[in-house]
Amino acid sequence: MIAWLRRRGASAALCALAVFSMAAPVRAAAPTPLAAADVGALVAAPAKGSKVLALWSLDCAYCEENLAALRTYQRQHADVQLVYVATDPMAQRDALAQRLKDAKLDDVPARAYTDATPDRLNFMIDPTWGGETPRTLVIRADGSREAYSGALTPERVAKLLEQR
């Protein structure tokens, strides 16, 4: 690659950039911070379709399966906005990003808690939620909401997201 660039008259800087970009590991998109001030926008009803908040954590046994089931559904339904929300702190950002990458689920917007009181964020997101994961919150354009705790099957995902 470097020899090819040099034959084409590329500068030393371009050659160095090529070397560093080939050597740099490919990293998953890391979750962005979610603080109390951000929750209002996160739980706002979408203009159309549905918004799905997939709440998960690193120590959750069924969370990856839920994230994958929701992502599969979303790929077939363009009117569904999907956001992964990790209840783990941003200090775990690299581990969260790696878990999503390993599961091939790193192509969805992801958030992670930054608030010092995670229970407060839980309540702000869904006042009926006790903090268990996995938790799926569906917010429809008409403002209605439906929540489900536990492992999701494809059938359960379809039932949660069916148009009303």
C-alpha positions, 0 to 999 in steps of 0.5 A: 500500500505504501509503495503504491502511494509513493509511486503515485506521488503521495506525500509522506504524511499521506503514507503515514496516515495510511499506515496508522489507519491500517494498524488502528484497531476497529472499535465499536461505536461507544455509548454516549452519556445519558444524564437526567437532563437527557431523559426528556428527549430520550422518552419523547414520543417520535413524530411517527412510528415507535421508539424502542428503548432497550434497557440492558446491562453487562451482567444481564443473562438475556439482554444480548438476545433481546437486543438482537431480537429488537434489532432484527425486528427494526431492520424489517420495520423502518418506522421503528427507532431503536436505542440501546440504553445500558444501565451500567455507568459510563466508566464501563463504556469500553466494555459496553462497546465491546459487548455490542461489537462482539454481538454484532449489535454496534450499529444502533445508537447506544447510551449509558448512565452518567448520573450518580443516582441510577435509580433516579434515571430508572424512574425518569425513564419509566416510573413503573420500572423496578430496575430489572433488565432486560426491560423494553419500553415502547413509546408510540407516536400517539404518546402511548407506552408499553413496557415489558421486562424479561426475555423477548421472543420474536413473537413477543417483539411483534406483539409489543410493536404492533400498530394500535 
